[in-house]
Amino acid sequence: MEIINQEALSRCIRDAVRAELQEHFKAGGNQPPQDERLLSKQELSEELGVSLVTLTDWMKKGLPFLRLHKRVYFKKSEVLAIMQQKH
């Protein structure tokens, strides 16, 4: 005995998932605040208006960074916090 056919079940699930995703993204999703986005060295140097050499020098002097698979990233909020402490 078949209460609901496979096509109807598939459509019902697809509609439910679509509705949940729309609600999720309408509510802002699960994205981190802009300050928590990881920035590459290039992105941070452009954002701060300094050269890559200057940024590397700051890293040697204690600027917080993350190393992921031979790449360097920065949390913008941490960088801004350190810069505010230094002034």
Sequence and secondary structure as in RCSB ss.txt:
>XXXX:A:sequence
MEIINQEALSRCIRDAVRAELQEHFKAGGNQPPQDERLLSKQELSEELGVSLVTLTDWMKKGLPFLRLHKRVYFK
KSEVLAIMQQKH
>XXXX:A:secstr
  SS HHHHHHHHHHHHHHHHHHHHHTTTT   GGGSEEEHHHHHHHHT  HHHHHHHHHTT   EEETTEEEEE
HHHHHHHHHHH 
